[in-house]
Every structure is written in structure tokens, then in C-alpha cells.
Amino acid sequence: MLVNWMRHFELQLLDENGQGISLSDFKVTFNIEWFSISSTTRIGTIKIYNLAASTANKIIGSEFSKVRLIAGYDGIAPPVDISQVGVIRNITAAEAGQEDGKNYGMFFNGDIRYSVTGKDNPVDSYVLIQAADSDRAFITTMSHQTIAAGYTAADMDKALLRDFSPTGITVGSTPKMPPTVYPRGRVLFGMTRDLMDNVASQCNATWMFVDGKREMVAQDDYAHEAIVLNSNTGLVGMPQQTLGNGINVRCLINPNIKVNGLIKLDQKSVYRTQLGDIDIAAPGGRITDQNINGNITPYGAVGQPASIATDGIYVVRGIMYTGDTRGQAWYMDMACEARGAQDLRTQESIDRG
């Protein structure tokens, strides 16, 4: 069993050749935003405190181009069975995958876009780094090629990935492509990311850059199976139902949870939101809960709260990481929606993916 004990943190600054320095022992604060949307990429803001002037100058200069964040928990080793000491035996797959209960991993890998020095007070100085995941590929890659008649969505996807490849982008998860064969050739011209939107729409999927990979996930598929969240596995407080913005969930940093993946909550632990006065008065009768395909919503309300899943399974649509290596913050705030929900979203929710 993985144990949330003893924070693990690594901050790596790398140059174009993959060489660099580790600043894991300093006071560091970070904020990372990650949403299921292809019109922007993941953004990270990192502050490193009280560095030597020479190190700060290297960061402000152009010596380093990438930043990596690795976080989670070291866990604790399982109790030792004295009777087994010195006995040769085969290691099980479970033991190999969860060595000493470790529960950490990389959750951000980005291109450094901006850095500046500053001070919080007369004593504490910092270097602030702002980075974006696969930023060079996202901003600069353009396509100008043609594909012959008889192409499919898979052919178009391969052509666009070839355009992304000089910036270091590799292939991540890819959904099943539709078999439609187009009788005419096509000119691919424009920003490659916009053309990739077209491929994703043909597959009824969404795509984004994650740690240098092009990840595309179909609407009826998920990045990973459901990860159970409760007070023993890192859930903080009670999940909060909202009006038009899904279910808000806070937990301790867990790199295994990803956008478009699944989490499992105790359905009874979700804190239900109250309806506004207008929503109560408008129906002209009593408002009751209804169950539609396993999701609970109030029947007759004008302003619909987000659906509650009767099986407790939710899809993660956005994650905001907040951390302080010398403070309390070590959280993931997630915007989730019930699996299979057809909720009406607010414009703010739509804009954020």
C-alpha cells in the first residue's frame, strides 16, 4: 500500500543537452495549471529562494532551457520479517512496482519562457521562473505540406507529428482513428496545433502536450483507471458540488492522477451545493433529485448543479498544483465531472476546457 509520508521533491534545471543542476534542497514554491484544452498549454510558475548570486545569474541567463518538477511522497518501508532475512526468493510484480511504498513522479516538464529576480522582504530573495510545457512546439510549429488522395485521419496525424518532431515532441496515447478514406488530396498549411484540432475532432477526442508528448484521448476513453481518493489516500476536506463547474476536489499531490483520468470518491462525501433563491422560486413546485444514467441532478431547477455520480467515478478535467517545500501547501485542486454527465457548463468552465 502506498503511504503519504515524508514529502519527496526534486527541481531540475536542464540545458539543451539534458545536463543541468538540481535545486531540490532550497525553499521552493510552485503553481502549475493543467486543463483539458488544446488552445493553451500547461503553465508553471516556480520561485526558488535564497540562491547564490552566481546560480541566480545562470538561471536569468540562457544557460538553462528546461525545468522539471518531481513530487509526491517517499512513503515508509514495510516491516521486516526477520524469518525471511537472508532467504533467496523471487520478487513479486507488486513489490517491484511499489518499492518501499514510494509514491512520487514527474508532474511538470516545461520550457523556460521567463525568469526574473526579486525579494519578498529585505532578507529573502528569489528567482522566479515561468515555464510552459512543449512551448516551442506549441508556438512555432507550422505545417506546409500536402497529403495524397486516399488519406485517412491516421495519415494526417502522422504527417502533423512529423512536423512536431524537430522540437522534440513524441507520440503519446492515440485513440482509434476513423476508417474514412478521403477521395481528394489535402493541403496542410497553417499552425500545426490548429490542424491537430481537426484530427482530434474527427476522432471525437481532445489532445494536448504532456511532458513533451502529444496525448490524445477520446471522449469515451480515459487516461487511467479510477484511483480511489479518501482520507487514507490523500483526500483533503470534502469534495464540493458547484453550479456549472463540476465537482471541486482537493487532495495531496499524487503524480498518478492525470487530466482525463478517473478518480473514485465516496458519493456520500460530496458536499451538495444549495440552489439560489431564483432557482427555488421559479419552478413553482418542489424540486426533487432524479437519476439519469447513474448521475444525480435536481429535477425542475433552473440553475443545474453539477451531477453527482452514484458510483463515485469522476473524470478529472483540470488540475491546479500548489506547493511550498517549507510550508503547508502540497495540494492538487481538481475540477471533475461525473462520468457520462451531460451538464450545462458556465462560460468560464468552457473557456478553461
Buried (B, 14 or more C-beta within 10 A) or exposed (E): EBBBEEBBBBBBBBBEEEEBBEBBEBBBBBBBBBBBBBEBBBBBBBBBBEBEEEBBEBBBEEBBBBBBBBBBBBBEEEEEEEEEEEEEEEEEEEEEEBEEBBBBEBBBBBBBBEBEBEEEEEEEBBBBBBBBBBBBBBBEBEBEEEBEEEBBBBBBBBBBBEBBBEBBBEBBBBBEBEEEEBEEEBEBEEBBBEBBBBBBEBBEBBBBBBBBBBBBBBEEBBBEEBBEBEEEBBBBEBBBBBBBBBBBBBBBBBBEBBBBBBBBBBBEBBEEBEBEEEBEEBBEEEBEEEEEEBBBBBBEBBBBBBBBBEBBBBBBBBBBBBBBBEEEBBBBBBBBBBBBBEBEBBEEBEEBB
